[in-house]
Amino acid sequence: MKKNRLFLLLGICLMLSTACTKSTSSDDEEDGNWVTRSTLDGVARSFAVAFTIGDYGYIGTGLDGNNKLLSDFWRYDPSTNSWTQVASMSSGRHSAVAFAISGKGYVGTGTDGNGNYYNDFYEFDPSANTWTRKADFAGAARSRAVGFAIGSKGYITCGWDGTYYKDMYAYNPTTNSWASDISLGGDKRVGAMCFVYNEEAYVVGGTNSSGQAATDFWKFSPSTDSWTELNKITTATDDDFDDDYTDIVRTNGVAFVIGDRGFLTTGQSVDNGSYVNKTWCYNFATDRWTRRTPYESTRASRRGAVAFAVDGRAFVGTGINTGQPFDNFDEFLPSETYEAND
């Protein structure tokens, strides 16, 4: 009888061990699938900008493989998986910011890569296929800032021009004017990532003014005009939930929202410069991150990519790895199981 009990207990332990191992593997390698989509019709590039208007994603500007500034713009139609060229901006740049408000796209700031930084600001009207210069950004000219739109206003914060920033300004397209707003509560930073959910913006990651990885995570609520600090993206507590959070830390990655979850992928390590393909999923309700299938493009990990979401579908593409810019795009399907080579 004792022998039978021993086998029974061993069997239970084995089943529990197998279940735990499967769950962990699922978090790392199986939850979510990356699927190859149409390659950008324009030249390969890095540090471009992207925004969404209606049923289309838009991408433009950036830097090509010969360090040439780009000003061209392209529209992506997910229903046909195809690209169409639209009007170009009047001047090229890279590391700018972009967002969309009320059916129009906005692009501003950036650099030429030769020590010149921009504070000019432009509006794209898709119905007229035209760009119009608007009021210059009210803050200091800068690159690799964070831009986002909430409701009827656009916002720009953080960035760098030799000096690090965390000030924030709000743009009102009705009055074509900028107003100083409350500064980010955490570190000054460059190369941070941002997503917007339920009329609030989330700013995460980047490189702080000490040249170290920014591990603080902040939420901006325009209704109260306030920033709230969330759980850090590092092992900061004695609890188990953040034991692996150091894998979230990065700069020059991309972020997007699908449904009620935020996602973070691609980028570069601040500590050693290595490229990152880890994908993490953020639960807005619980302030917790979980692993998802790493960005699996066959064309390598990257920094300076772009991401946009259209009708609940998210697309990631372009970027650069050790001098090689990319023109490929991939769609992330969070509810599907990982499959190789698709």
N, C-alpha and C positions, 0 to 999 in steps of 0.2 A: 504493500500500500504506500509506504514512504517513497519507494522508487517511482511509482506512478505519479505521486504528487510532485516529485521533483521534475519529471518530464513535463507535467502540466504547467508548472511555474516557468520553466525554461521556454516553453512554447509561447506563453503570454508575453514574456520579456522580448522574445524575438519579434513578435507581431508589433509590440509597441515601438521597438527600435526601428523596424522597417517603416512604420507609419511616420515617425518623426523624420527619418531620412528622406522620405518621399516629399514631405511637406517642404523641407528646407530646399531640396533640389528644385521643387516647383517654383518657389519664390525667386530662385537665382536664374533658372534657365528655361522655364516652360510657360510662364504666365505672360502672354502677349506675344505677338508675332510681327516681324518686320517683312514687308512685301515690297519688292522693287516696282517703282512706277516710272513714268516717262522721264527720260533725261531732259534737263533744261535745254531749250533750243539755242539759247545764247551761249557765250563762252563760259568756260569754267571760271569760278571766282571764289573769293573768301571775303568775309566781313561785309556782306551785302545787307540789305534790309528787306523786310517782308511785312505785309499786312493783308487783311481780309476785308473784302467788300462784297456783300451779298453771297452769291454762289461761287465766287472766285477767290483764289489766292494770288497775290502779286509779289514779285521779287524784282529787285533792281539794285543798281550801284555796285560797289565793291571793288576788288582788286584782282586783276587777272594774273596769270603766271609770269608775266614780264613786268610786273609792278606798274602796269598801266591802270589809271583810274577809269572806272566805268560809270556811265550815266544811263545806260539802256534799262528798260523795264519790260517785264513779261508777265502775262496773265495765265494762270493755270486753271483749267476746267476739270474738276474731278469726275464729272459725269462722262466725259469723253477721254480722260487721261491725256490731255493735249495742251500745248502751249501756243499762245498768240502774242506777238510783240505789240506793245502799246507805245505811246509817246515817251520819249526819253526826257530826263531832267536836263536843265540847261547847263549843269556842270557836274563833273564826276567827283566821287569821294568814296571813302570807305569808313567803316566803323561809325556810321551815323545811327540815328534812331528813327523809328516809324510807328505810326498807329493810324487807326481809322475812326472817324466820327461822322455819324449821320450820312453814310454813303459816300464819303470822300476820304482819300488817303492823305497823310501828312508825313513829310520827311524833313529832317533837319539835323544840324550839328555834323560832326565827322571831321576827317582830316585828309590831307593829301599825302601823308606819310613822310613829308619833308620838313616837318616842324611847323606847318601851318594848320591852324584849327579853325573850324567854321561855326558861326552862330546863325547862318541864314536858314530860312524855313519856307517850305513850299507845300502847296495844296494840289492834289491830283483829282480832277473831275472825270470819272470814267465815262459819263454820258457824252461829254464833249471831247474826251481824250486829250485833255490839255493840262499843263502845269502852270500854276500862278504863284509868283512869289508873294509871301505874306509877311507880317511883322516879324522882324528878327527875334530869335530867342533872347530873352531878357537876361539870362545868366551869362557867365563867361563862356567863350567858345571852347568846345571840348570834343573828345572822341570817346568811344566805348562807354557811353552813358546808358541809362535805362529810360525807355519811353513806353508809356501805356495810356490808354484811354478808358475813362469811366464815365458813363452817361454822356453828357454834352461837352465834356472837357477832356483835354489831353494834358499829360504831365511828363516832365523830364527831370531826372534827378541823377546824382552820382556822375562819374566820368573823370576825365583826366586831360590836362594840357601841359604836363610837367608838374602840375599841382593836382592833388586829389580833391574831389568834391563830394558833398552829400546834400547840398542845398536843393530845393525843388521849386519849380515854377509851373503854374497852370495856364494853359492856353484856352481862350474862349473864342471859338470860330465866329460867333455871332458879332462880337465886337472887334475881332481880329486884334486881340490884345493879350499880353502876358501879365500875370500877377504873382508875386512871391508867395509861396505857400510854406507850410511847416516842413522843416528839414527831416530827413530820415533820422530815426532815433539811434541807429547804430554807427558802425564804422564808416568813414569815408571809403569809397571803393571804386574800382574800375573793372569792367568785364563781368558785372553781375548779371543774373538772369531774373526774369519777371514773368508771372502769369496773373491773369485777372479772373476772379470768380465771384459771382453774386455781389457785384458792385464794390468789390474790394481788391486791392492789388497786393501781391506778395513778391518781395524782393529777397533774393537768396544768393549766396556765394560771391565770387569775385576775388579780387586782390585788394587788401586794405593798404592804408597809407604807410604802413611799416614794411610793405612788400611781402606780407604773409597772407595765407589763405583766410578770407573772411568766413567765419563759422557761425555768425549770428544770422537770424532769420526774422524778417519783419513783415507786418501786415499794415497797409494803409487803408483807413476808412474815411472817405470824404464826408460821410454824413456827420461825423464827429470831428473831422479834420484832425485826426490823430494817428500815430503809429503805435502798434502793439508788438512787443517782442514775443516770438513763438519759441518752441524748443530749438536749441542749437543743432546744427548739422554736424555734430561731433559727439564723441562719448563724453557727455557732460554730467550724467547722473549715475547713481548707484543702481538704477533699474536696468532691466535687460533690454528694453526696447531700443536703446540707442547704442548698443554694443558695436554694431557695424556701420554706424553713421559716418565714419570717416571716409567711406567710399562715396558719399554724396558730395563731398567737398570738391570744388573745381572752379575754374574761371573760363570765360569765353565759351560756355555751353549754350544750349537752347532749352526753352521751357514752353509748355503748351497745356491746354486743358481739354479733356474729353469727358463729357458728362459731368459727374460730381467729383472728379479726381484731377489733380495736377500731375504733370510728368516733367522729368528733368533728364537730359541725356547729352552725350558728346561733351566736348570741352577738353581742358588741359589741367594737369596737376600744377598747383602753384609751387609746390616744394621741389619737384625734380623736372618739370617740363614735359613729362610723359603724357601721351594722349589718352583720353578717357572714353570708354564706350559703355560704361555702366548706366543703366536706366533705373530710375527710382520713381515710385508713385506716391503722391501725397494725398492723404485723406483729410479734407478740410474739416470734417466733423470731429475728428479725434486728435488732430495735430500730430499725426504719426506718418512715417515713411516706411515703405516696403519695397523690396527689390522686384524688378521685372526683367524680362529678357533684354540683355545688352543690345545696343545698337549693332546690328550684325551685317551692315553693308560690306560686300566683298571688296569695296574700294577703300577700306581702312577707316580707323577712327580719325577724328578730326576736331579742330577748333574753328571758331569763326563761321559756323554753319548758320542756317536760318531755319525757322519752323513757322508754320501757320496752320490754323484749323479752319475747316469749312464744313458746315452742317454736321458737326460731331465727328469729323474725320481729320486726322492730323498727319502732316507731311513734314519731313526733315530732309534737307539737302544742302548742296554746295559745301563750302568750308575748305580747309587746307591741312595737309600733313607733311611736315618737313619739306616745304617748298613746292609741293604738288597740290594745285587747286583742283576742286571737283565740280562736276556738273550733274551728278546723279541725284535722284530723289527716291525716298522710301516712305511708305505709309506704315504707321504703327497701329495695329489692331489689338487693343488691350484685352478683349474678351476671348481671343483665339489662343490656342496652344502653339508653342514654338514649332516651326517646321523649317528645316534647312533648305537652302537653295530655292527660295521662291521670291 
